[in-house]
Structures are given as structure tokens and as C-alpha cells.
Amino acid sequence: MRKKRRRKKTADEIESLDKRIRVLLWERYGNTLAELEKIGNGVVNEFREWTPLKLLALSYFVGPYLRIMKGLEERYGSTKVFYIDVFAGTGLNKVEDVLFAGSPLVAIDCAHQCERKFDLMIFNDLFYGKVLENRIKALTDLFPWLEGKFIVYSTDANKVLADVVEKYLAKEKYKNYLAFIDPYRSEIKWKALEKLLRIKHGDVFITCQARSIAREIGGCRKGLKREVCRELAEYFGEDPSVWMRLESEEEVRDFYIAKVNRHKPFVECITIRSGRVGKGFEYVLIFASGDDNPDWALLNTKS
Ligand SMILES: C[S@@+](CC[C@H](N)C(=O)[O-])C[C@H]1O[C@@H](n2cnc3c(N)ncnc32)[C@H](O)[C@@H]1O
């Protein structure tokens, strides 16, 4: 894994970051988010103030990814490009009273700004698939290129990932994918994720709740919470004797990253933290690429 280079942000970068945060509010599309909220009786994913940060990170990824794909196609010929978000939510997120774009809308908006779109955007949510589908359908007037270019499932993410690999990715000779894997905690099973990671040409952005998982491992070690132990065994794809040795969130993060790294040669991570180190809320964003030196690794906040 590469070491992160830390440096002070320039004033330009801070301004660009501020602009990017406002992009999540979809100001440029007028009252579209409020209109979408009416579909599905106002159901939204409610989060705390640190949640938009992962969406901000996603928004830095999608445009450059598509531009890189376009460049590669110009050099090597046509490729099918997939976007996969199997914990997609309702399409709308709320922090207190503020409504902002959920991950599917962030990806759609970023793709809209690019000449090269995705050939297929695959979304899924076990609980909100239907409302998300209706909301995305309502967006096709605003984004006509979306017509026929998206599918929304409403089932278990693990099943969808396995099916998508089989039904779409395995069949295409020249393909690439960008996947966003954003479970609440440990709903993603290693067996399903590994199927995707084995498809070499593709980048993955995973949220890893390392702190909460480390706490649950503590409970499992004490013989509590059998159901959680079973879920963690599937999350890590390992026998409990392996992951029960992980004693801290850093060990959980590094262990999981090492597993991803076995399939993807390039892995970087960012820790999102609220409050002091060791207190409050923390999660890790893992970026992995099938390319051992992806062009997006050079991106800064101006991109
Ligand atoms: C962290 S939220 C995702 C938020 C969304 N990615 C966003 O940023 O706007 C996790 C989502 O996963 C869904 N979910 C939970 N368990 C699931 C499962 N086993 N399969 C698919 N979706 C699941 C929940 O309904 C919830 O909307």
C-alpha cells in the first residue's frame, strides 16, 4: 500500500472543495431534490454530518474515471463501462433538515458532466430499490442519456454482485467498472466482493467501518452476539480464529486492505473521523484499482 502524502491545501483547493460540497446539494438543478423527495412519500437515508464526506470523495472519482476511460478507448478501442452501487440507498440523504444527493445521484450528476457516460449503471438497495428506481426514472427528462442505461435491483447486495459479475462483466471481452461498496457495517460478504475484485479491469471504492467492526470483534471474543460473529465470518471470508486476533480498528483496516490488495495492485485509504482520535465516529474509505498506477492517484482537489 502506498503512503499518503500530506500537504497543506492551497486557497484554490479549499475554494474548489467548498464548491464541490455545494454540488452535493444539487443547486444547479433547482428544486429537483425536493421534487424527488415527494416520490416514495419522503423516504430518505438519514445520516450524521460526516456522511457527505464519502460522497464528496465519490464525486472526485467519477468524472476523472470516465475521462480516463475515454482516453483509454481512444488508444485501445471500445470498452463497456459499468457503474455498480449495490448499497445505493434511496437516492436522497438528509443531515438534520438538509437534503442532498445520495450516492446514485452523485454518480449520475458527475457522469452528466462528462462526454463519456457509463454504458450501464447498476444500482441496488435491499430496502429502497423501488423508490430509488422511481426517483431515477423521474430524472430521465433532466438526463436523457440515462434512458435505457440503468437498472435498479431491490435485493441482497451479495446476490446482486455475484449476478452482475456473471450476467454482465464475465460476458464482455473489453470491460471496465467503477464500483461503490457502501454497507452500513459488515453486510458485504467477502465471497461476493472477491468475485468482483477478481475482474481485473476495474476500480472499487469501499467504505469500511473499521472502528465499529473492531468493537464487534471484542464482543465476539467474549462469546456474545452469535449472529454478529456469523456476519463477521462472512464479511472477512475467514474463520473466526483468524479475525478474532484483530485487536484494534487499525488492525481491522490493515487486514481488510491486505485482502483487497491481493486482487487490486493499487490501494489507498483515507480515514474520516469525527471528534478526537479513538473517540466518536470513524470510518475508512478504501480506493482500489486494477491498474498498479491509476491516473486518478495523481488527482488533487482541483480535478
Ligand atoms: C450506508 S447506506 C447507503 C447510502 C448510499 N450509498 C449513499 O451514500 O447515499 C446503506 C444502504 O444499504 C442498504 N442495505 C442494508 N443491507 C443491505 C443488503 N444486505 N443488501 C443491499 N442493501 C442493503 C440499506 O437499506 C441502506 O440504504
The ligand as a Gaussian input file, in Angstrom:
#p B3LYP/6-31G(d) Opt

LIG

0 1
 C      -24.820000       3.437000       4.198000
 S      -26.380000       3.237000       3.406000
 C      -26.025000       3.646000       1.747000
 C      -26.105000       5.068000       1.428000
 C      -25.831000       5.422000      -0.020000
 N      -24.728000       4.651000      -0.569000
 C      -25.492000       6.882000      -0.100000
 O      -24.323000       7.218000       0.161000
 O      -26.358000       7.673000      -0.439000
 C      -26.523000       1.512000       3.271000
 C      -27.730000       1.071000       2.475000
 O      -27.648000      -0.357000       2.352000
 C      -28.945000      -0.898000       2.388000
 N      -28.757000      -2.302000       2.792000
 C      -28.583000      -2.815000       4.027000
 N      -28.353000      -4.146000       3.960000
 C      -28.336000      -4.460000       2.643000
 C      -28.117000      -5.667000       1.920000
 N      -27.841000      -6.804000       2.534000
 N      -28.187000      -5.617000       0.573000
 C      -28.461000      -4.446000      -0.070000
 N      -28.685000      -3.292000       0.561000
 C      -28.606000      -3.292000       1.902000
 C      -29.720000      -0.022000       3.343000
 O      -31.088000      -0.006000       3.029000
 C      -29.068000       1.357000       3.128000
 O      -29.837000       2.160000       2.265000

